[in-house]
Amino acid sequence: MNISKRKLSKMLSEHEELKAKRHPMFERNRFVKFLAYFMVAYYSAILLFMGVMLPMPMSHTYHGVAAFHVLDGWFFIIIMIDFWLRFILQDTPVNQTRPYSLLPISRKFLMRRYLINAGLSWGNLYWAFFLVPFAFLSVFRSMSLGATAGWLIGWWLLIVLNSYFYLLIRSLCTRNIAWAMLPFILHAAIICIATIPEHNVLDMPCTNFMYGFAKLQPVCFIAVIAAILLMVKLNEKVQGIILYDEIGKKEETEVKNASQISWFNRFGIVGEYLKLEVKVRMRCRTLKMQFLVLIGCMLLLSGLLYFTDIYDNMFMKSFICLYDYIVPGMSTLITIMCYEGNYMDLLMSRKESIRDMLAAKYYFNSALLLIPFCLLIPLVVIGKITIWMNLGYLFFTVGVLYPMMFQMSAYNKETLPLNAKLTGKQGNGAQNMVSIAVMFVPIFIERASVTLLGDPWGYILLITLGLTGIVTHQRWINFTYKRFMQRRYTNMEGFRATRK
Amino acid sequence: MEIKINNLKKTFGEKVAVDIEQFEIKSGEILGLVGNNGAGKSTLFRLILDLIKADSGTVFNGDVNVTETEDWKQWTGSYIDDSFVIDYLTPDEYLQFIARITGITDDQLKDALKKYEHFMAGEIMGQKKLIRNLSAGNKQKVGIVAAMLLQPKLLILDEPFNFLDPSSQNAIKRLLVEYNKETGATILVSSHNLNHTVDICPRIALLENGRIIRDIDNTDKSAEKELENYFEINQ
């Protein structure tokens, strides 16, 4: 290597900065950039608020026990949240080092550098927005400034350790997705151990361990630092192997599910697009995962209402049941056309293919709603909800919410990868805003309707509104298609610019 | 199918990508488009296919202004890049999809594919491989076959010889010439391979900075010298 490691490291840092700065999504859209900064500021403010507001009531609830002891007893919850959030926000060193892997730069140096950077990343200090005010209002009040610093450093070390554990799991997941089960089982086991007995049995050992940081006991720091070093070493080993795997990757090429799905032939051209809807979910990692998560989500929501009585008040019942119906649309229709951006030129070079595709998407997503409908039937049987409510939500979603969500097809212009690993960064700011609106606006319409007209007439109104949308679906799909065609140049440019 | 271009202009920032005052491609012609990287070949194709918006000017495909209706798509086949194929389908599924959405029956498809058997060299159909797992050359073959499947009156292929092995390059040359003879279709081909372009195109347009600087008659295959001079080959 002719260049010094320091200079090289500086150059690589510049590349990282440019990568973030020149992300196509940000480059083309100032609003998205603003929204990203706004969301960071917003969540920071929430953490700060919690850090200031929580110590007092926590201490009060636990009969005067210092709030940090209470938090320490449950510290693994923060660690778990931090871990799973990383799947959305953090890239792996393998992805970052790959572009340099064929250059005359030592791979070991690259890997080490990225691993060290991952540990020292500002992202690992994000919890400080919560922990710093919390520490000053709790540790500092009952101990000293040194104890506060020790406690905070202890937390930071644990978050760094967590980040390396995440990197290890995330990298192993690229080899086999089943590795995701390891943290899942581990976290589930910890939660069970902590919550199933009457008292949190982990409370005392966790509190004592964290107290060690506040008391500046070297053994606590040494233990965590040793664990970090071990994790770095493990990461280095695993990432090295995976980098070789990735460079010489040979994907399994024989397709196992080359079914004709000839049942769809009866629907003519729309049937061909329906086949695409099914096949894309069978063969593309991103959509396969999305579909599985979706099914899991619907099962969870229905199960929550069926097996527990914690959400038995009317508002929560309505919210959860309605959400059960909204989830499929939210996960697939908010980003409608984004996956098709990968082959948009093909669609645009065939007459009216976009309209047929939109129709197929409408039928497919409507049929998908039979799943929540069936899942909610047991709730009807045990009398937790009425059949009118179930039907009302079904028709309201298909006939009112779907036409609204379909409008995104005229405005989405960012290609999303069909085979992103695990949860890639998906959806832009505008899509997230629409998701939030879709989550909360329907419940207010539903509540207003049922409060004004009562049960079942409120739901009958929802059914009527829904039926109107269903009966007129050809017209509004046509309208959406025309809107798409009016904006085709802008959208095509966006799809092209974000295609990988 | 006749193509008429009038005052067509497209710029990307300061860079002029296409600037063509008048250009006409007669029905049944095979036109080769040559030029260095960034000369505007692909942009011109995208403008003809209404995939990008022109700053000004018009493109007529037959009697149809391509920006006003989609009717021209019924007689136009094209392959420019990967975004013209659905890569999570197998080639069989993809070609069947294209056939069905363009009203070709399964029997007609079977017959039509016989013509391309030599070109596909037994490496594409019936392989149970997704298109994304094919080599770049085979992926390109799938795209080209799909573009020709509809028996279009206008066929547009951007760099069709790229990624192909020498046998396949010769096969596609033969296919294009025969297809033109049989159907009288207009064919537009862009390429960096001057030999192939000279071999199959009786007319060659040379693009530079978005402008057609030479419209070369190559009916007697005499364009090679002129092109070699322009591209400074053998100098």
Interface residues (C-beta under 8 A of the other chain):
Chain A: E251 T253 E254 V255 A258 I269 E272 K275 L276 K279 V280 R283 C284 N342 Y343 M344 D345 L346 M348 S349 R350 K351 E352 S353 D356 L418 Y489 M492 E493 R496 R499
Chain B: L49 D50 L51 I52 K53 E70 D71 K73 Q74 T76 S78 I80 D81 S83 F84 V85 I86 D87 Y88 L89 T90 D92 E93 F97 R100 I101 T102 K128 K129 L130 N133
